[in-house]
Amino acid sequence: MPRFLSLGSGSRGNATLIEAGGTRVLLDCGYSARELAARLVDAGVDPDRLDAILVTHEHGDHIRGVGALARRYRLPVWMTRGTWLASDCGELADLHLFHAHGEPFSIGALRIQPVAVPHDAREPCQFVFSHAGRRLGVLTDTGCITPRILTAYAELDALLLECNHDTRMLAEGPYPPALQRRVGGDLGHLNNHQAASLLARIARASLRHLVVGHISEKNNQAGRVRETLLAVDPGLEPRLSLLRQDRASGWYEME
């Protein structure tokens, strides 16, 4: 059965490991190759056992170490053509390009559905991973919820969902107005209430894990995230967990 863990989530770096059927895919590498390898070792994972890197978009907190890691461990890299054109990963010996609106593809035992999302990048996308009848959705770096997103994430066994900011904290916080507009706009990041709105419109009974990521350290608080999401469905409390920027999570099993 699939399982996943976060190696860190936030504006200073993001990386998620998804494993199923003997396949290990690293989703994003927003850390240096050395730091990412150290985080893997701390989590009990041998970096030599990675099978591929999959990239959501070209922003540094998601792609910073992709090129160096791929070259060090001779890993294939998968990303959209737009992300590749906007990135600076250097030479990649095994590069696979796909379209954000394209058909599902496979990396080893994992079936992967790309989902185009509104974000201020060249061709950003998020993903739904499938294996053995289980489905994991990852949805971060998204400015608003679209009909395509609602369809793709309607039936899941686990969801890693962005709750980037609380709207009031963002408005009253340290960011200058231009950055506030960027983060809070339709091409920015999901706020707590947008995430809750998505949660209210998808099936929740099958969710084994609701994992919240990309939480702003300056414009959000764990208590506000929990309060807003649990207002949708208090029964989710034992299945709800929040990711940290500075440490890896444990494994989330989808048995």
C-alpha positions as a printed NumPy array, in Angstrom:
array([[  0.   ,   0.   ,   0.   ],
       [  1.184,   3.579,  -0.593],
       [  2.713,   5.663,   2.146],
       [  4.279,   9.109,   2.267],
       [  6.283,  11.43 ,   4.479],
       [  7.238,  15.082,   4.436],
       [ 10.894,  16.034,   4.645],
       [  9.894,  19.639,   5.354],
       [  7.131,  21.973,   4.255],
       [  7.033,  25.775,   4.12 ],
       [  8.363,  28.843,   2.36 ],
       [ 12.004,  27.858,   3.044],
       [ 11.798,  24.458,   1.382],
       [  9.486,  21.603,   0.443],
       [ 10.021,  17.91 ,  -0.258],
       [  7.694,  14.926,   0.047],
       [  8.529,  11.25 ,  -0.379],
       [  5.867,   8.936,  -1.835],
       [  6.412,   5.17 ,  -1.772],
       [  4.369,   2.304,  -3.214],
       [  5.088,  -1.136,  -4.603],
       [  8.838,  -0.727,  -4.23 ],
       [  8.871,   2.666,  -6.01 ],
       [ 10.105,   5.798,  -4.218],
       [  9.391,   9.175,  -5.801],
       [ 10.592,  12.46 ,  -4.352],
       [  8.053,  15.214,  -4.95 ],
       [ 10.031,  18.487,  -5.147],
       [ 13.422,  19.261,  -3.644],
       [ 13.454,  22.763,  -2.205],
       [ 16.628,  22.125,  -0.209],
       [ 20.245,  21.759,  -1.233],
       [ 21.16 ,  18.247,  -2.314],
       [ 23.298,  17.833,   0.81 ],
       [ 20.523,  18.943,   3.176],
       [ 17.927,  16.829,   1.399],
       [ 20.147,  13.748,   1.637],
       [ 20.677,  14.424,   5.341],
       [ 16.933,  14.74 ,   5.901],
       [ 16.371,  11.452,   4.104],
       [ 18.955,   9.712,   6.272],
       [ 17.389,  11.212,   9.421],
       [ 14.065,   9.77 ,   8.258],
       [ 15.665,   6.342,   7.806],
       [ 15.689,   6.467,   3.995],
       [ 18.76 ,   5.713,   1.876],
       [ 19.076,   8.438,  -0.821],
       [ 20.478,   5.8  ,  -3.201],
       [ 17.091,   4.096,  -3.144],
       [ 15.193,   6.964,  -4.73 ],
       [ 13.713,   6.162,  -8.146],
       [ 12.787,   9.602,  -9.509],
       [ 12.178,  13.27 ,  -8.757],
       [  8.845,  14.844,  -9.669],
       [  8.577,  18.649,  -9.72 ],
       [  5.479,  20.809,  -9.2  ],
       [  6.927,  24.142, -10.437],
       [ 10.08 ,  26.218, -10.685],
       [ 10.   ,  28.308,  -7.499],
       [ 13.143,  27.895,  -5.425],
       [ 11.445,  26.418,  -2.374],
       [ 10.417,  23.487,  -4.579],
       [ 13.22 ,  23.088,  -7.124],
       [ 16.396,  24.41 ,  -5.475],
       [ 18.214,  21.085,  -5.17 ],
       [ 16.638,  19.129,  -8.026],
       [ 19.504,  19.359, -10.517],
       [ 22.282,  18.598,  -8.059],
       [ 20.363,  15.726,  -6.45 ],
       [ 19.497,  14.206,  -9.818],
       [ 23.124,  14.309, -10.945],
       [ 24.498,  12.989,  -7.658],
       [ 22.185,   9.958,  -7.566],
       [ 21.563,   9.603, -11.335],
       [ 17.834,  10.122, -10.98 ],
       [ 15.28 ,  10.741, -13.724],
       [ 13.401,  14.017, -13.342],
       [  9.778,  14.621, -14.335],
       [  8.313,  18.113, -14.811],
       [  6.112,  20.105, -17.162],
       [  7.693,  21.698, -20.209],
       [  6.83 ,  25.139, -18.837],
       [  8.582,  24.374, -15.551],
       [ 11.662,  23.15 , -17.439],
       [ 11.802,  26.307, -19.58 ],
       [ 11.506,  28.522, -16.491],
       [ 13.958,  26.56 , -14.347],
       [ 17.726,  26.502, -14.043],
       [ 18.474,  22.911, -13.066],
       [ 21.513,  22.513, -15.268],
       [ 22.077,  19.41 , -17.362],
       [ 19.69 ,  16.562, -16.629],
       [ 20.637,  13.261, -18.218],
       [ 17.172,  11.698, -17.883],
       [ 14.443,  14.329, -18.262],
       [ 10.752,  13.529, -18.809],
       [  8.399,  16.346, -19.821],
       [  4.625,  16.241, -19.58 ],
       [  1.698,  18.637, -19.874],
       [ -0.093,  19.935, -16.787],
       [ -3.428,  19.206, -18.489],
       [ -2.198,  15.851, -19.775],
       [ -3.099,  12.235, -19.183],
       [ -1.907,  10.191, -16.204],
       [  1.528,   8.616, -16.436],
       [  3.428,   6.031, -14.418],
       [  6.685,   6.079, -12.505],
       [  7.318,   2.509, -11.451],
       [  4.354,   1.262,  -9.437],
       [  2.831,   4.729,  -9.017],
       [  0.135,   6.055, -11.329],
       [  0.265,   9.861, -11.363],
       [ -2.424,  12.297, -12.489],
       [ -1.121,  15.843, -13.075],
       [ -3.569,  18.585, -12.111],
       [ -3.074,  22.088, -13.498],
       [ -3.398,  24.719, -10.762],
       [ -3.525,  28.533, -10.655],
       [ -0.18 ,  29.785,  -9.342],
       [  2.319,  32.441, -10.415],
       [  4.62 ,  30.029, -12.248],
       [  5.119,  29.015, -15.9  ],
       [  3.182,  25.722, -15.944],
       [  2.497,  24.665, -12.357],
       [  0.708,  21.501, -11.42 ],
       [ -0.082,  19.317,  -8.456],
       [ -0.706,  15.59 ,  -8.408],
       [ -2.913,  12.689,  -7.415],
       [ -0.974,   9.449,  -6.855],
       [ -2.636,   6.033,  -7.18 ],
       [ -1.601,   2.478,  -6.305],
       [ -3.533,  -0.655,  -5.403],
       [ -6.839,   1.183,  -5.226],
       [ -5.542,   3.909,  -2.879],
       [ -5.329,   7.586,  -3.845],
       [ -3.14 ,  10.333,  -2.376],
       [ -3.738,  13.936,  -3.383],
       [ -1.122,  16.665,  -2.91 ],
       [ -2.405,  20.223,  -3.298],
       [ -0.188,  23.179,  -2.395],
       [  0.927,  26.394,  -4.136],
       [ -2.554,  27.045,  -5.463],
       [ -4.251,  30.435,  -5.493],
       [ -7.867,  29.324,  -5.771],
       [-10.003,  26.21 ,  -6.168],
       [-11.037,  25.383,  -9.742],
       [-13.623,  22.894, -11.041],
       [-10.752,  20.706, -12.299],
       [ -9.294,  20.576,  -8.799],
       [-12.648,  19.652,  -7.287],
       [-13.038,  16.79 ,  -9.75 ],
       [ -9.497,  15.471,  -9.34 ],
       [ -9.531,  15.54 ,  -5.522],
       [-13.126,  14.414,  -4.947],
       [-12.339,  10.87 ,  -3.745],
       [ -9.107,  10.363,  -1.807],
       [ -7.636,   8.136,   0.883],
       [ -5.142,  10.802,   1.972],
       [ -4.733,  14.499,   1.256],
       [ -1.76 ,  16.784,   1.774],
       [ -3.414,  20.194,   1.658],
       [ -2.038,  23.718,   1.777],
       [ -3.188,  26.114,   4.491],
       [ -0.68 ,  28.846,   3.785],
       [ -2.114,  31.831,   5.59 ],
       [ -4.853,  33.289,   7.717],
       [ -6.296,  36.247,   5.81 ],
       [ -6.357,  38.573,   8.801],
       [ -2.816,  37.708,   9.845],
       [ -1.602,  38.272,   6.279],
       [ -3.3  ,  41.689,   6.126],
       [ -1.885,  42.752,   9.497],
       [  1.475,  41.02 ,   9.155],
       [  4.989,  42.078,   8.102],
       [  4.671,  41.515,   4.345],
       [  4.611,  44.656,   2.165],
       [  1.346,  45.289,   0.272],
       [  2.642,  43.928,  -3.041],
       [  3.671,  40.644,  -1.451],
       [  0.381,  40.437,   0.439],
       [ -1.481,  40.772,  -2.867],
       [  0.711,  38.113,  -4.477],
       [  0.324,  35.582,  -1.669],
       [ -3.393,  36.225,  -1.186],
       [ -4.329,  36.518,  -4.856],
       [ -5.815,  33.994,  -7.247],
       [ -2.317,  32.974,  -8.383],
       [ -0.907,  32.769,  -4.861],
       [ -1.523,  30.341,  -2.016],
       [ -4.588,  28.822,  -0.378],
       [ -5.695,  30.43 ,   2.863],
       [ -7.304,  28.505,   5.711],
       [-10.862,  29.216,   4.58 ],
       [-10.167,  28.244,   0.965],
       [ -8.716,  24.953,   2.156],
       [-11.771,  24.41 ,   4.348],
       [-14.031,  25.162,   1.393],
       [-12.341,  22.441,  -0.639],
       [-12.616,  20.048,   2.278],
       [-16.329,  20.741,   2.556],
       [-16.867,  19.792,  -1.087],
       [-14.998,  16.48 ,  -1.256],
       [-15.698,  13.05 ,   0.222],
       [-14.218,  12.856,   3.721],
       [-15.298,   9.482,   5.065],
       [-12.533,   7.717,   3.147],
       [ -9.767,  10.107,   4.259],
       [ -7.317,   8.198,   6.424],
       [ -5.026,  11.232,   6.675],
       [ -5.57 ,  14.973,   6.281],
       [ -2.079,  16.437,   6.348],
       [ -1.672,  20.224,   6.258],
       [  1.416,  21.738,   4.664],
       [  3.047,  24.922,   3.403],
       [  1.935,  26.774,   6.55 ],
       [  3.35 ,  30.295,   6.724],
       [  5.51 ,  30.878,   9.79 ],
       [  4.611,  34.598,   9.747],
       [  1.007,  34.633,   8.557],
       [ -0.633,  31.624,  10.159],
       [ -0.933,  29.67 ,  13.388],
       [ -1.547,  25.995,  14.042],
       [ -4.567,  26.754,  16.216],
       [ -6.236,  28.786,  13.478],
       [ -5.62 ,  26.03 ,  10.928],
       [ -7.135,  23.359,  13.148],
       [-10.119,  25.492,  14.145],
       [-11.002,  26.369,  10.551],
       [-10.686,  22.855,   9.149],
       [-12.409,  21.091,  12.041],
       [-15.353,  23.487,  11.745],
       [-16.071,  21.661,   8.471],
       [-15.935,  18.209,  10.057],
       [-14.999,  17.739,  13.744],
       [-14.685,  14.013,  13.105],
       [-11.473,  14.648,  11.196],
       [ -9.547,  15.559,  14.345],
       [ -7.83 ,  12.171,  14.867],
       [ -6.868,  12.109,  11.196],
       [ -5.537,  15.686,  11.059],
       [ -1.851,  16.553,  11.331],
       [  0.264,  19.609,  10.537],
       [  3.663,  19.544,   8.854],
       [  6.744,  21.429,  10.01 ],
       [  9.35 ,  23.395,   8.081],
       [ 12.28 ,  22.315,  10.225],
       [ 11.758,  18.574,  10.517],
       [ 10.534,  15.485,   8.719],
       [  7.231,  13.893,   9.582],
       [  6.725,  10.247,  10.254],
       [  5.313,   7.943,   7.599],
       [  1.626,   8.249,   6.768],
       [  0.424,   4.764,   5.935],
       [ -2.56 ,   4.272,   3.607],
       [ -3.521,   0.696,   4.484]])
